[in-house]
Amino acid sequence: MNTKRPTPKKVTDSQEAAEMILNWFEKENKPVTVQFLTDALGSRTTKTLVQKTLEDLSEQKKLRTKDLKKVRLFFLDMEAYNTRIGEVAGSKVEAPEGNGGTEHDTEFNEEKNALIEDILRASRLIQEKEQLLTQLKQSLVVSERKEKLYFASAEVDALEKKLLEAKGNAQLCVASSSESDHVDDKMQRIVKHYQKARLLWKERKEYAERIVDGVLGDECSPHELASTFGIISDAQAGVSLSQSAVHLHRSFLGI
């Protein structure tokens, strides 16, 4: 016939929960978290009561705690445990001299304490390594910032150099423009003198032709005018007022 296993009694009283949790630690004697102990106790109590009881036992110095990042470990305080066991044993019977079991238990507890201290030492070492790693990461970030700052400074220097070159080119353009204006004024004066000279040449040529025609008429041939008076025409001299003209740019035509 199949028989069902009896369901453990649900513990709701804080004192009963404290006794149950202390008994578990005395039996297992290992660091645990709230969730781990709740799972280990099964359905005998709730996580809320487990957490409250652990905190109370820690305040009573019956348990010790160790915080690792976001996790808190609870483990048995062996000094309090030994004191409690001694009080319980002393209240019942006096231990006989030369009891090997007591010496064995003491040695066993010392080994457990040593293991717990090793765990704490390893935890501290891990925290130190994590802090060192964080510092190294921060130092790498600082070096990257320095590198970016160096390149940014180089870019600023290059931009300042380009700005100075642009200012220099602008000054050269202004100077060149002033010089160009000076050259333009000089060319305008030259063109004016040239045009005035051609105008005077044309006017004096016309005056000379009128005087010769008015005085001599047709009585002297061009050869006689040249040999007697030294007067020759443009054709005889091989020159032409129109053909000898300089072709000016259209910007000077209106001068």
Backbone bond lengths (Angstrom), bond angles and torsions (degrees), N, CA, C in turn:
res aa  C-N    CA-C-N  psi(-1)  N-CA   C-N-CA  omega(-1)  CA-C   N-CA-C  phi
1 M - - - 1.458 - - 1.528 109.23 -
2 N 1.346 115.22 130.55 1.456 120.22 179.74 1.519 110.23 -76.70
3 T 1.324 114.29 135.23 1.473 119.83 177.80 1.525 109.07 -121.10
4 K 1.301 116.12 136.31 1.458 121.15 178.28 1.519 109.83 -81.29
5 R 1.357 113.98 140.22 1.453 119.07 176.54 1.522 108.88 -71.23
6 P 1.327 117.55 139.00 1.473 119.52 -178.52 1.529 110.99 -65.78
7 T 1.303 116.06 139.24 1.464 121.61 178.77 1.521 109.79 -75.25
8 P 1.364 117.73 128.67 1.466 119.32 -179.83 1.519 111.07 -59.66
9 K 1.309 114.48 146.87 1.455 120.20 179.72 1.525 110.28 -68.27
10 K 1.308 114.91 134.38 1.461 120.70 178.77 1.526 109.73 -73.73
11 V 1.337 115.59 123.47 1.459 120.79 -179.67 1.525 109.21 -91.07
12 T 1.314 115.21 121.39 1.469 120.30 178.52 1.519 112.33 -121.55
13 D 1.307 117.08 -16.40 1.461 121.06 179.91 1.528 109.63 -81.63
14 S 1.312 116.84 135.32 1.461 121.20 -176.71 1.524 111.98 -65.27
15 Q 1.333 117.49 -35.76 1.463 119.83 -179.97 1.527 110.76 -69.17
16 E 1.326 116.21 -41.80 1.463 119.95 176.69 1.529 110.27 -64.15
17 A 1.347 116.10 -39.75 1.466 119.80 178.93 1.522 110.59 -63.88
18 A 1.338 117.13 -39.92 1.463 120.13 179.16 1.521 110.89 -64.32
19 E 1.341 117.14 -42.09 1.459 120.57 178.89 1.524 110.96 -64.80
20 M 1.330 116.08 -41.66 1.463 120.47 179.67 1.532 110.92 -64.17
21 I 1.331 116.62 -43.06 1.466 120.24 -178.42 1.516 111.09 -69.17
22 L 1.339 117.90 -39.43 1.464 120.09 177.20 1.522 111.07 -64.32
23 N 1.328 116.76 -40.42 1.466 119.82 176.93 1.529 110.78 -61.85
24 W 1.337 115.85 -38.51 1.473 118.42 179.65 1.528 110.02 -65.24
25 F 1.335 117.68 -44.89 1.464 121.14 178.99 1.524 111.52 -62.93
26 E 1.350 116.86 -40.61 1.461 119.39 179.95 1.526 111.41 -65.92
27 K 1.318 115.43 -28.48 1.459 119.25 179.67 1.530 111.55 -83.20
28 E 1.335 116.84 -46.57 1.470 120.91 -175.49 1.535 111.92 -90.01
29 N 1.323 115.60 -41.96 1.469 122.29 178.30 1.536 112.85 50.70
30 K 1.331 115.82 63.83 1.465 120.77 176.07 1.528 109.01 -148.84
31 P 1.313 116.93 151.37 1.467 120.54 179.98 1.528 111.00 -66.02
32 V 1.327 116.16 139.62 1.462 120.84 -179.14 1.520 109.24 -141.87
33 T 1.312 114.24 161.53 1.459 121.31 170.63 1.524 108.85 -99.14
34 V 1.330 115.86 171.65 1.466 119.91 179.55 1.523 110.50 -60.75
35 Q 1.327 116.48 -45.13 1.457 120.04 -177.85 1.521 111.29 -66.12
36 F 1.339 116.25 -40.64 1.463 119.71 -179.20 1.530 110.51 -63.07
37 L 1.333 117.01 -44.33 1.463 119.95 -179.14 1.522 110.97 -67.79
38 T 1.334 116.76 -37.24 1.469 119.48 177.33 1.519 110.43 -61.17
39 D 1.341 116.29 -43.70 1.464 119.72 177.68 1.522 111.20 -66.11
40 A 1.338 116.23 -38.01 1.465 119.26 -178.37 1.523 111.87 -66.78
41 L 1.321 117.01 -33.51 1.467 120.57 179.14 1.514 112.57 -81.06
42 G 1.306 117.28 -6.03 1.454 120.60 178.54 1.511 111.63 71.10
43 S 1.299 115.81 -135.41 1.467 121.23 -177.82 1.519 112.29 -100.33
44 R 1.314 116.86 21.54 1.463 119.90 -176.32 1.526 112.38 -76.04
45 T 1.337 117.10 -21.25 1.466 119.90 178.52 1.525 108.99 -157.33
46 T 1.305 116.14 175.31 1.462 120.94 -177.58 1.529 110.42 -97.06
47 K 1.335 114.69 161.06 1.459 120.28 179.42 1.524 111.00 -64.74
48 T 1.335 115.74 -36.62 1.471 119.24 179.95 1.522 111.39 -62.43
49 L 1.348 115.87 -44.33 1.461 119.57 179.65 1.526 111.06 -68.30
50 V 1.339 116.75 -36.04 1.468 120.41 177.58 1.525 110.43 -62.33
51 Q 1.317 116.20 -45.82 1.460 119.89 -179.06 1.528 111.14 -64.04
52 K 1.325 117.05 -44.69 1.466 120.33 -179.92 1.529 110.89 -63.69
53 T 1.325 116.17 -40.89 1.465 119.90 -178.83 1.524 110.87 -67.36
54 L 1.329 116.85 -40.13 1.466 120.31 178.12 1.523 111.11 -62.08
55 E 1.323 116.45 -42.75 1.462 119.77 178.97 1.531 110.66 -64.75
56 D 1.342 116.49 -40.35 1.469 119.59 178.80 1.523 111.10 -64.00
57 L 1.333 117.32 -44.35 1.464 120.89 179.71 1.528 111.21 -65.06
58 S 1.345 115.51 -32.15 1.465 119.16 177.14 1.524 110.53 -67.99
59 E 1.338 116.59 -41.09 1.463 119.89 177.49 1.525 111.39 -66.21
60 Q 1.331 116.60 -30.86 1.466 121.20 178.50 1.529 112.37 -81.26
61 K 1.337 117.47 3.50 1.465 123.38 179.02 1.524 113.22 65.12
62 K 1.338 116.64 19.06 1.459 119.65 175.91 1.531 111.07 -87.96
63 L 1.315 115.32 -22.40 1.462 121.85 175.43 1.524 108.42 -125.93
64 R 1.303 114.94 154.40 1.458 121.46 174.80 1.525 108.75 -113.55
65 T 1.310 115.91 156.29 1.467 120.67 -177.95 1.523 109.94 -127.69
66 K 1.326 114.02 156.86 1.465 121.82 175.26 1.515 107.98 -147.18
67 D 1.346 116.12 121.36 1.464 121.16 -179.43 1.514 109.81 -92.17
68 L 1.321 114.88 125.81 1.464 122.11 175.49 1.518 107.68 -122.11
69 K 1.339 115.08 102.13 1.465 120.40 -176.16 1.530 109.44 56.35
70 K 1.345 118.07 -115.35 1.458 121.46 -177.29 1.530 112.41 -97.81
71 V 1.312 117.39 7.27 1.464 121.63 -176.50 1.523 108.93 -114.73
72 R 1.325 115.93 136.86 1.470 121.19 175.68 1.527 108.68 -112.34
73 L 1.325 114.88 127.28 1.460 121.43 177.86 1.523 109.49 -98.53
74 F 1.323 114.66 138.47 1.463 121.76 174.93 1.527 108.37 -115.04
75 F 1.331 116.94 135.87 1.461 120.35 176.49 1.524 108.93 -148.90
76 L 1.303 114.48 163.10 1.458 121.34 -172.43 1.526 110.97 -71.14
77 D 1.325 115.42 135.45 1.461 121.15 172.90 1.525 107.18 -83.94
78 M 1.325 116.26 107.73 1.458 120.71 -171.77 1.525 111.87 -67.35
79 E 1.311 117.83 -32.09 1.462 118.97 178.15 1.523 110.76 -65.21
80 A 1.328 115.13 -45.59 1.467 118.57 177.51 1.521 110.88 -64.94
81 Y 1.337 114.66 -36.74 1.471 118.57 179.26 1.524 110.86 -64.49
82 N 1.336 116.86 -46.28 1.466 120.00 -179.91 1.528 110.90 -63.05
83 T 1.334 115.85 -39.53 1.469 118.78 178.06 1.518 110.97 -63.23
84 R 1.333 114.26 -43.26 1.474 119.02 -179.66 1.518 110.99 -64.42
85 I 1.324 117.50 -42.99 1.464 121.00 179.63 1.520 110.43 -65.01
86 G 1.365 115.10 -39.57 1.465 118.25 179.03 1.511 112.00 -64.18
87 E 1.343 115.56 -40.36 1.461 118.48 179.00 1.519 111.54 -65.15
88 V 1.328 115.96 -41.02 1.465 119.71 179.29 1.519 110.65 -64.96
89 A 1.341 115.73 -43.32 1.465 119.47 -179.09 1.521 110.87 -67.63
90 G 1.342 117.91 -39.26 1.458 121.15 -179.37 1.512 112.51 -68.52
91 S 1.338 115.72 -30.09 1.458 118.53 179.83 1.519 112.34 -74.45
92 K 1.318 117.53 -19.69 1.467 121.33 -178.89 1.512 110.80 -95.54
93 V 1.308 119.16 -72.53 1.463 122.96 -178.59 1.497 108.67 -139.89
94 E 1.295 116.14 153.42 1.453 120.87 177.84 1.506 108.46 -79.62
95 A 1.291 117.60 132.04 1.457 120.75 -176.99 1.505 109.62 -69.36
96 P 1.337 118.47 135.29 1.462 121.51 179.28 1.506 110.47 -68.78
97 E 1.377 114.20 151.48 1.455 118.90 178.63 1.515 109.69 -68.22
98 G 1.330 114.42 145.84 1.458 119.96 178.37 1.505 113.19 70.85
99 N 1.316 117.79 27.00 1.465 121.15 178.61 1.517 108.50 -76.06
100 G 1.317 115.48 111.58 1.462 119.47 -178.24 1.501 112.74 -69.53
101 G 1.353 117.85 -27.42 1.462 119.99 -178.71 1.503 111.57 -65.14
102 T 1.346 116.69 -39.28 1.464 119.41 179.62 1.517 111.19 -66.00
103 E 1.306 117.17 -40.83 1.464 120.78 177.49 1.523 110.49 -63.66
104 H 1.328 115.63 -39.02 1.464 119.23 179.17 1.523 110.94 -65.05
105 D 1.348 115.50 -41.94 1.463 118.85 178.92 1.526 111.02 -64.62
106 T 1.320 116.05 -40.51 1.467 119.45 179.22 1.518 111.25 -62.82
107 E 1.319 116.32 -43.07 1.466 120.19 178.41 1.522 110.83 -64.41
108 F 1.327 114.54 -40.33 1.465 119.07 179.50 1.529 110.91 -63.53
109 N 1.329 116.09 -42.62 1.465 120.05 179.57 1.523 111.31 -66.26
110 E 1.327 116.46 -36.97 1.460 119.57 177.23 1.527 111.02 -62.84
111 E 1.326 116.21 -39.60 1.468 119.62 177.30 1.524 110.75 -64.08
112 K 1.332 115.32 -39.74 1.465 118.49 178.55 1.528 110.91 -64.51
113 N 1.331 115.13 -43.22 1.467 118.78 178.10 1.521 111.50 -61.02
114 A 1.342 115.16 -40.20 1.462 119.16 178.81 1.521 110.85 -63.54
115 L 1.335 116.86 -39.95 1.465 120.23 178.21 1.528 111.00 -64.90
116 I 1.323 116.07 -41.16 1.465 119.36 178.71 1.526 110.78 -63.32
117 E 1.330 116.02 -41.73 1.459 119.47 177.31 1.522 111.34 -63.43
118 D 1.339 116.32 -36.84 1.471 119.60 176.29 1.518 110.71 -62.74
119 I 1.336 115.60 -41.12 1.467 119.53 178.84 1.528 110.57 -62.95
120 L 1.333 115.81 -44.41 1.464 119.36 179.26 1.518 111.52 -64.38
121 R 1.339 115.84 -39.90 1.459 120.16 179.01 1.526 110.67 -63.53
122 A 1.342 115.53 -42.78 1.470 119.67 177.87 1.523 110.78 -64.30
123 S 1.334 116.84 -37.96 1.466 120.31 178.58 1.523 110.81 -63.92
124 R 1.352 115.98 -43.59 1.470 119.02 177.74 1.522 111.11 -62.48
125 L 1.332 116.34 -39.59 1.462 119.79 179.03 1.521 111.09 -63.77
126 I 1.339 115.72 -40.35 1.470 119.56 178.13 1.527 110.38 -62.72
127 Q 1.325 116.51 -43.64 1.463 119.66 178.58 1.525 111.71 -61.95
128 E 1.336 116.32 -41.20 1.465 119.56 177.80 1.523 110.98 -62.52
129 K 1.336 116.79 -42.00 1.465 120.48 178.71 1.523 110.70 -64.50
130 E 1.332 116.51 -39.94 1.464 119.59 178.56 1.527 110.78 -64.74
131 Q 1.325 117.11 -41.12 1.465 119.85 177.01 1.524 111.24 -62.98
132 L 1.335 115.98 -40.81 1.462 119.82 178.15 1.518 110.90 -64.12
133 L 1.348 116.31 -40.92 1.462 120.32 178.26 1.521 110.73 -63.11
134 T 1.331 116.49 -41.52 1.467 120.20 178.04 1.526 111.17 -61.86
135 Q 1.331 116.37 -42.37 1.467 120.17 177.86 1.519 111.35 -62.98
136 L 1.344 116.04 -40.78 1.465 119.33 178.73 1.520 110.88 -64.15
137 K 1.332 116.27 -41.41 1.464 119.39 178.44 1.519 110.59 -62.60
138 Q 1.341 115.79 -42.08 1.463 119.18 178.49 1.514 111.79 -64.78
139 S 1.347 116.54 -37.97 1.464 119.38 178.44 1.516 110.77 -66.09
140 L 1.346 117.41 -35.82 1.460 119.86 176.53 1.519 110.31 -65.05
141 V 1.327 115.65 -39.60 1.463 118.73 178.21 1.524 110.16 -63.07
142 V 1.323 117.34 -40.92 1.471 121.17 178.62 1.523 110.78 -63.19
143 S 1.344 116.85 -41.43 1.465 119.58 179.18 1.522 110.73 -64.80
144 E 1.346 116.27 -39.13 1.462 118.86 176.92 1.525 110.72 -63.50
145 R 1.332 116.10 -39.56 1.469 118.58 178.09 1.519 110.85 -64.26
146 K 1.341 116.42 -40.37 1.461 119.65 178.09 1.525 110.38 -62.12
147 E 1.341 116.41 -40.88 1.465 119.67 179.73 1.523 110.72 -64.12
148 K 1.343 116.35 -44.23 1.460 119.77 178.29 1.527 110.70 -63.61
149 L 1.339 116.13 -39.27 1.464 119.69 178.54 1.520 111.03 -63.69
150 Y 1.345 116.22 -37.53 1.464 120.29 178.90 1.528 110.30 -63.32
151 F 1.346 116.15 -47.86 1.463 119.35 -179.63 1.530 110.98 -65.61
152 A 1.337 116.68 -37.76 1.463 119.47 178.32 1.527 110.75 -63.88
153 S 1.330 116.56 -40.76 1.469 120.20 177.77 1.524 111.06 -63.91
154 A 1.345 115.87 -39.42 1.462 119.47 178.14 1.526 110.66 -63.44
155 E 1.336 116.59 -40.81 1.463 119.92 178.10 1.529 110.88 -64.49
156 V 1.328 116.23 -40.59 1.472 119.53 178.13 1.523 110.70 -62.49
157 D 1.332 116.43 -42.67 1.471 119.97 178.22 1.525 110.95 -61.50
158 A 1.340 116.12 -42.09 1.463 119.79 179.53 1.528 110.89 -64.01
159 L 1.339 116.50 -41.53 1.463 120.04 178.83 1.531 111.25 -65.48
160 E 1.337 116.43 -39.86 1.471 119.24 177.22 1.523 110.97 -63.43
161 K 1.337 116.70 -38.36 1.460 120.19 178.16 1.525 110.65 -64.19
162 K 1.345 115.80 -43.44 1.464 119.27 178.12 1.525 110.84 -63.46
163 L 1.340 116.07 -37.59 1.459 119.68 179.20 1.524 111.14 -64.10
164 L 1.335 116.36 -42.20 1.463 119.97 177.50 1.525 110.95 -63.54
165 E 1.345 116.28 -41.59 1.464 119.59 177.99 1.522 110.81 -62.46
166 A 1.351 115.93 -40.95 1.462 119.49 179.49 1.529 111.00 -63.95
167 K 1.358 115.63 -41.34 1.466 118.60 177.44 1.523 111.00 -63.56
168 G 1.352 116.36 -41.11 1.461 119.91 178.19 1.517 111.82 -62.23
169 N 1.341 115.90 -42.99 1.466 119.69 178.47 1.519 111.00 -64.09
170 A 1.348 115.85 -37.67 1.462 118.96 178.63 1.524 110.96 -64.07
171 Q 1.337 116.69 -41.07 1.465 120.05 177.78 1.520 111.36 -64.53
172 L 1.356 115.64 -39.56 1.466 118.85 177.06 1.517 111.14 -63.68
173 C 1.337 115.03 -38.39 1.467 118.12 179.19 1.525 110.76 -64.71
174 V 1.341 115.73 -40.43 1.463 118.89 178.48 1.521 110.64 -63.85
175 A 1.359 115.41 -44.03 1.468 119.07 179.11 1.513 110.69 -64.57
176 S 1.338 115.53 -41.78 1.466 119.43 179.47 1.515 110.73 -64.54
177 S 1.344 115.07 -38.41 1.461 118.73 178.55 1.524 110.82 -64.40
178 S 1.345 115.74 -41.28 1.470 119.05 178.32 1.514 111.05 -64.11
179 E 1.337 115.50 -43.02 1.462 119.63 178.62 1.518 110.69 -64.74
180 S 1.346 114.73 -38.91 1.464 118.43 179.09 1.525 110.53 -64.15
181 D 1.339 116.03 -39.70 1.464 119.02 177.29 1.523 110.54 -63.03
182 H 1.334 116.13 -38.88 1.460 119.89 178.61 1.523 110.75 -64.07
183 V 1.329 116.43 -42.54 1.473 120.77 178.46 1.512 110.64 -64.18
184 D 1.338 116.33 -39.95 1.464 119.79 179.80 1.528 110.44 -62.79
185 D 1.322 116.60 -41.72 1.469 119.51 178.21 1.524 111.07 -62.50
186 K 1.325 116.18 -41.00 1.460 120.39 179.96 1.526 110.58 -65.55
187 M 1.329 116.91 -42.12 1.462 120.59 179.29 1.523 110.52 -65.18
188 Q 1.312 115.93 -37.94 1.458 118.18 178.83 1.528 111.21 -62.91
189 R 1.328 115.99 -39.88 1.470 118.85 177.90 1.526 110.61 -64.95
190 I 1.339 116.78 -41.66 1.471 120.08 179.61 1.522 110.41 -62.66
191 V 1.334 116.15 -44.39 1.470 119.92 -179.25 1.529 110.20 -62.95
192 K 1.338 115.61 -40.26 1.458 118.81 179.00 1.526 111.00 -63.01
193 H 1.347 117.31 -43.71 1.464 120.55 177.76 1.523 110.79 -63.07
194 Y 1.312 116.91 -40.75 1.462 121.46 -179.85 1.531 110.40 -63.44
195 Q 1.328 115.35 -47.90 1.462 118.22 -179.33 1.538 111.47 -65.05
196 K 1.336 115.74 -35.82 1.473 119.29 178.34 1.522 110.93 -67.36
197 A 1.346 116.61 -38.81 1.468 120.63 178.85 1.521 110.75 -64.43
198 R 1.316 117.01 -43.14 1.470 119.82 179.02 1.531 110.53 -64.79
199 L 1.329 115.38 -38.27 1.461 118.52 179.28 1.538 110.83 -65.24
200 L 1.351 116.23 -43.39 1.467 119.73 177.96 1.518 111.15 -64.23
201 W 1.342 117.76 -40.30 1.455 121.85 178.26 1.530 110.11 -59.45
202 K 1.325 115.48 -45.55 1.460 119.90 -178.69 1.531 111.19 -65.56
203 E 1.345 115.45 -41.80 1.466 118.80 -179.64 1.528 111.02 -65.89
204 R 1.342 118.37 -45.67 1.463 121.79 -177.94 1.530 111.21 -67.16
205 K 1.347 115.86 -33.51 1.461 118.84 176.59 1.531 109.95 -63.69
206 E 1.335 115.32 -43.76 1.463 118.90 179.30 1.536 110.60 -64.62
207 Y 1.360 117.36 -40.27 1.468 120.65 177.85 1.526 110.95 -61.44
208 A 1.335 116.01 -43.12 1.473 120.07 -178.72 1.520 110.74 -64.80
209 E 1.329 116.66 -42.45 1.469 119.71 -179.52 1.533 110.92 -64.22
210 R 1.334 117.78 -38.33 1.466 121.17 179.53 1.548 111.35 -67.37
211 I 1.331 114.59 -40.25 1.483 118.03 179.74 1.526 110.44 -64.82
212 V 1.335 116.51 -44.13 1.471 120.09 -179.04 1.521 109.74 -64.04
213 D 1.340 115.62 -44.95 1.458 118.68 -179.40 1.535 110.48 -65.27
214 G 1.341 117.78 -37.46 1.463 120.44 -177.67 1.525 112.61 -73.05
215 V 1.330 117.62 -31.53 1.469 120.42 -176.22 1.523 111.07 -91.16
216 L 1.303 118.08 -50.88 1.455 121.84 -172.70 1.521 112.97 -97.59
217 G 1.318 116.55 -28.64 1.450 118.87 -179.04 1.512 110.19 66.63
218 D 1.361 114.86 -134.06 1.455 119.81 -179.21 1.532 112.07 -101.24
219 E 1.346 117.67 13.03 1.457 120.75 -175.54 1.527 112.28 -74.24
220 C 1.315 118.47 -24.12 1.479 121.75 -179.34 1.515 109.51 -112.04
221 S 1.310 113.65 134.07 1.464 119.00 175.86 1.528 108.74 -81.27
222 P 1.299 118.14 164.93 1.488 120.78 177.99 1.525 112.29 -56.86
223 H 1.362 116.56 -34.41 1.461 119.48 -180.00 1.524 110.31 -68.39
224 E 1.361 116.14 -41.72 1.462 119.75 178.95 1.531 111.11 -67.03
225 L 1.326 117.26 -37.88 1.471 119.92 176.90 1.520 110.89 -61.21
226 A 1.332 115.32 -38.60 1.462 119.14 -178.59 1.518 111.18 -72.15
227 S 1.364 117.35 -43.82 1.462 119.85 -175.57 1.520 111.97 -77.51
228 T 1.330 117.27 -33.70 1.468 120.48 -175.68 1.526 111.91 -88.60
229 F 1.310 116.53 -49.30 1.485 121.27 -174.21 1.549 113.70 -106.54
230 G 1.312 117.13 -9.07 1.482 120.26 -177.94 1.506 113.61 72.21
231 I 1.338 115.27 24.44 1.465 119.37 179.51 1.520 108.13 -101.85
232 I 1.341 116.67 123.20 1.470 121.30 178.74 1.522 107.86 -127.17
233 S 1.321 114.70 154.64 1.465 120.44 179.59 1.541 110.11 -86.03
234 D 1.331 114.57 171.05 1.471 119.43 177.59 1.518 110.68 -62.67
235 A 1.321 115.97 -38.67 1.457 119.84 -179.28 1.523 110.63 -63.59
236 Q 1.386 116.76 -41.76 1.458 119.85 178.35 1.538 111.72 -65.86
237 A 1.337 115.77 -34.77 1.470 119.27 179.71 1.525 112.40 -81.01
238 G 1.333 116.63 -12.12 1.473 120.78 -179.92 1.507 113.82 75.07
239 V 1.329 116.00 29.76 1.463 119.44 178.72 1.507 109.01 -123.72
240 S 1.358 114.96 159.79 1.453 120.55 178.84 1.519 107.91 -143.84
241 L 1.325 115.39 130.89 1.465 119.42 -178.94 1.522 111.62 -63.21
242 S 1.318 116.57 -38.69 1.464 119.77 -178.37 1.523 111.62 -76.96
243 Q 1.343 116.94 -39.94 1.460 119.75 -177.85 1.529 112.94 -73.42
244 S 1.316 116.23 -26.50 1.470 119.58 -179.55 1.532 112.79 -86.23
245 A 1.329 116.40 -0.32 1.464 119.44 -178.13 1.536 110.58 -68.35
246 V 1.325 115.84 143.12 1.476 122.30 176.95 1.527 108.64 -86.00
247 H 1.330 115.66 130.67 1.471 119.76 179.32 1.529 109.03 -78.21
248 L 1.318 115.89 108.44 1.463 121.50 -178.31 1.526 111.32 -87.90
249 H 1.353 114.31 154.88 1.464 119.38 175.29 1.520 108.85 -66.73
250 R 1.331 115.31 151.75 1.461 118.86 -175.47 1.528 112.69 -62.76
251 S 1.341 116.48 -21.49 1.466 118.39 178.65 1.524 112.13 -69.43
252 F 1.378 117.56 -17.44 1.466 121.13 -179.37 1.520 112.36 -101.61
253 L 1.335 116.92 -1.15 1.456 118.47 -174.88 1.522 111.71 -71.13
254 G 1.338 116.40 -27.36 1.463 118.86 -177.78 1.512 113.54 -87.27
255 I 1.337 118.48 2.28 1.473 121.07 -178.64 1.518 110.27 -75.16
